[in-house]
Amino acid sequence: MTSKVEYKGDLRCESTHIRSQQIILTDAPPDNHGRGEAFSPTDLLSTSLATCMLTIMGIAAGEKENLLKGAYAEVTKVMASAPRRVSEIHLKVYLPEQYPVDDRPRLEQAGRNCPVAKSLHPDIMQDIEFYWTLK
């Protein structure tokens, strides 16, 4: 078992990671009857793409993994209606400029092919931009 998810009422859930006992709260967003005081489930879906990409890029970097410290992604999701679903995920991935230029395409490819990216339905547009500008 990976997690236990408990409905707490008022459109809030508490998810506990079994191994670490870390907790994530989710709320329905304000545009869907919720309070929006925590990540929504669709926020987590979109954020999972970014965390998976950065993790896989760290693995792919191997001995150069330390050079990626401080990298981050900004995540924007776009919702569609009828049916209500995530239709687009936009990521801006910011990476350290000191990372070797000749190895960047390989890392970008590794990120684009992370397990979450490959698990999302093909109808969900993944708009990913890489910026090797962090000092």
C-alpha positions as CSV (number, residue, x, y, z in Angstrom):
1,M,0.0,0.0,0.0
2,T,1.3,3.5,-0.9
3,S,-1.1,5.7,0.9
4,K,-4.3,6.0,2.9
5,V,-6.7,8.7,1.8
6,E,-9.4,9.9,4.2
7,Y,-12.3,12.2,3.4
8,K,-12.4,14.8,6.2
9,G,-15.6,16.6,5.1
10,D,-16.1,20.0,3.5
11,L,-14.5,18.7,0.3
12,R,-11.2,18.1,2.0
13,C,-9.1,14.9,2.0
14,E,-6.1,13.9,4.0
15,S,-3.6,11.6,2.3
16,T,-1.0,9.8,4.4
17,H,2.1,8.3,2.8
18,I,2.4,5.0,4.6
19,R,6.1,4.6,4.6
20,S,7.1,8.1,5.8
21,Q,3.8,9.2,7.4
22,Q,4.0,12.5,5.6
23,I,0.5,14.1,5.0
24,I,-0.9,16.0,2.1
25,L,-4.2,17.8,2.4
26,T,-6.4,18.6,-0.7
27,D,-9.3,20.9,-1.1
28,A,-11.7,21.4,-3.9
29,P,-10.9,24.6,-5.7
30,P,-13.1,27.7,-5.3
31,D,-14.4,27.3,-8.8
32,N,-15.7,23.9,-7.9
33,H,-17.5,24.5,-4.6
34,G,-14.3,24.3,-2.4
35,R,-12.3,26.5,-0.1
36,G,-9.0,26.3,-2.1
37,E,-7.0,26.3,1.1
38,A,-4.7,23.5,-0.2
39,F,-3.7,21.8,-3.4
40,S,-6.6,20.4,-5.4
41,P,-6.4,16.9,-6.8
42,T,-5.8,18.4,-10.2
43,D,-3.1,20.7,-8.8
44,L,-1.4,17.5,-7.6
45,L,-1.7,15.9,-11.0
46,S,0.0,18.9,-12.6
47,T,2.6,19.3,-9.9
48,S,3.4,15.6,-10.2
49,L,4.5,16.1,-13.7
50,A,7.0,18.8,-12.6
51,T,8.4,16.8,-9.6
52,C,8.7,13.6,-11.7
53,M,10.6,15.5,-14.5
54,L,13.0,17.1,-12.1
55,T,13.6,13.8,-10.3
56,I,14.3,11.9,-13.5
57,M,16.6,14.7,-14.7
58,G,18.5,14.3,-11.4
59,I,18.8,10.6,-11.9
60,A,19.9,11.1,-15.6
61,A,22.5,13.7,-14.5
62,G,24.3,11.0,-12.5
63,E,27.6,12.4,-11.1
64,K,26.5,15.9,-12.2
65,E,23.3,15.7,-10.1
66,N,24.7,18.2,-7.6
67,L,24.8,20.8,-10.4
68,L,21.0,20.7,-10.6
69,K,20.4,21.8,-7.0
70,G,18.1,24.8,-7.0
71,A,16.4,23.9,-10.2
72,Y,12.7,24.6,-10.1
73,A,9.5,24.5,-12.2
74,E,6.6,26.8,-12.4
75,V,3.3,24.9,-13.0
76,T,0.1,26.2,-14.6
77,K,-2.8,23.9,-15.3
78,V,-5.7,24.7,-17.6
79,M,-9.1,23.1,-16.9
80,A,-11.7,22.2,-19.6
81,S,-15.4,21.6,-19.0
82,A,-17.8,19.0,-20.3
83,P,-16.2,16.9,-18.9
84,R,-14.4,18.9,-16.3
85,R,-10.7,17.8,-16.6
86,V,-7.2,19.0,-16.9
87,S,-6.7,19.9,-20.6
88,E,-3.2,21.5,-20.5
89,I,-0.2,21.6,-18.2
90,H,2.3,24.3,-18.8
91,L,5.7,24.0,-17.2
92,K,8.6,26.5,-17.1
93,V,11.6,24.6,-15.9
94,Y,14.5,26.8,-14.6
95,L,17.9,25.1,-14.5
96,P,21.4,26.2,-13.6
97,E,23.3,27.9,-16.4
98,Q,26.6,26.2,-15.3
99,Y,25.3,22.8,-16.3
100,P,27.3,21.5,-19.3
101,V,25.7,22.7,-22.5
102,D,26.4,19.5,-24.5
103,D,24.5,17.4,-21.9
104,R,21.4,19.6,-21.7
105,P,19.4,18.0,-24.6
106,R,19.8,14.6,-23.0
107,L,18.5,15.8,-19.6
108,E,15.6,17.6,-21.3
109,Q,14.7,14.4,-23.1
110,A,14.9,12.4,-19.9
111,G,12.5,14.9,-18.2
112,R,10.0,14.8,-21.1
113,N,10.0,11.0,-20.9
114,C,9.4,10.7,-17.1
115,P,6.9,8.2,-15.9
116,V,4.2,10.8,-15.1
117,A,4.6,12.4,-18.6
118,K,4.1,9.0,-20.2
119,S,1.2,8.2,-17.9
120,L,-0.9,11.2,-18.7
121,H,-3.6,10.9,-21.3
122,P,-2.4,12.1,-24.7
123,D,-5.3,14.6,-24.8
124,I,-3.6,16.5,-22.0
125,M,-1.3,19.0,-23.7
126,Q,2.1,19.2,-22.0
127,D,3.7,22.5,-22.8
128,I,7.3,22.4,-21.4
129,E,9.9,25.1,-21.7
130,F,13.4,24.8,-20.4
131,Y,15.4,27.8,-19.2
132,W,19.1,27.3,-18.4
133,T,19.4,30.6,-16.8
134,L,19.8,30.1,-13.0
135,K,23.0,31.6,-11.6
